[in-house]
């Protein structure tokens, strides 16, 4: 089959923009064939673009030979352009269809597709991953990417409004930027280098001049991905602020989370409906629990955590049932947190570190930074790191 070229055609509308009140107007649409239904003298083509679907109706009585020939050739996932007139109708869910005057076939697809993107025929995860390009066309996957897009934009807007500057730190580094994570090594022009697992020390340098910075970007940890919470590659949102303590940062975070939830609720109702998920906008301030309060709560549930130890995942799940939304865990033992977290003045065995939790999952870890050079060197040595 000879394919058509784009030529001077350009999209005038997405499917969602076509309304019944546009009856008779000419539009140009682009997308992919989701389904073709042939009822003898009439053919229905469901065109899918990034915003949704719309019906293209081809009638033998009212269509040109060229349009009929093109419509007969169409198969699922063909990429096409359609130029035609809007027709108001009661025969479609949206009350509108397109009567085509021209159809362009821009690319084709194999007749037997490995998965059904409509979801009518289930496919295993392995099959879906083998045909990932098609799998990404499923409405659920499209919804996930849209929600992620809206959430990240909401984060950026929130921080921009509060004077934060977005930065981009190196991904290829000479040594670990903080302890506690295994690094991927790379050959850097016959020298050993590593993929960054955190922008932490770069952020701390940048706030010495810019005061408020943040970064959204990928980072890497050479950890076995035994759970969904341990990824070798992930997108991290890192924030650093000068002249602030842990309480200031917790207040910023709870307001940020509230803003993101509210924005996603306002802008992603269609996607949330597709995902069958409801976002509850939290009230602020979030609950604050100290490490010792958490240990006491767990002890009442019959679980003993030795003081100074991190809280294991099964017990975090127990904690999440007691606190089913957002909350902070504060006043951690000093040895459980990174070397740069400030010890508490009234009890140096504790530190001004916190975790922001959602149910049983840690979303954010942070705290007040050490300002004393001598104390920072001491903490580095305690952690077995080279000052």
Secondary structure, DSSP 4 states (H G I P E B T S, - for coil): -PPP--TT------GGG--GGGTT-EEEEEEEEEEEEE-SSEEEEEEEETTEEEEEEEETTTS-HHHHHHHHH--TT-EEEEEEEEEE-SSSTTSEEEEEEEEEEEE---SS-SS-TTSSS---HHHHHHTHHHHTTSHHHHHHHHHHHHHHHHHHHHHHHTT-EE----SEESS-SSSSS---EEEETTEEEEE-S--HHHHHHHHHHHSEEEEEEEEE------STT--SEEEEEEEEESS--HHHHHHHHHHHHHHHHHHHHHH-HHHHHHHT--PPPPPSSPEEEEHHHHHHHHHHTT----TTSPPPHHHHHHHHHHS-SEEEEE--BGGGS-TTBPBPSS-TTBBSEEEEEETTEEEEEEEPBP--HHHHHHHHHHTT---
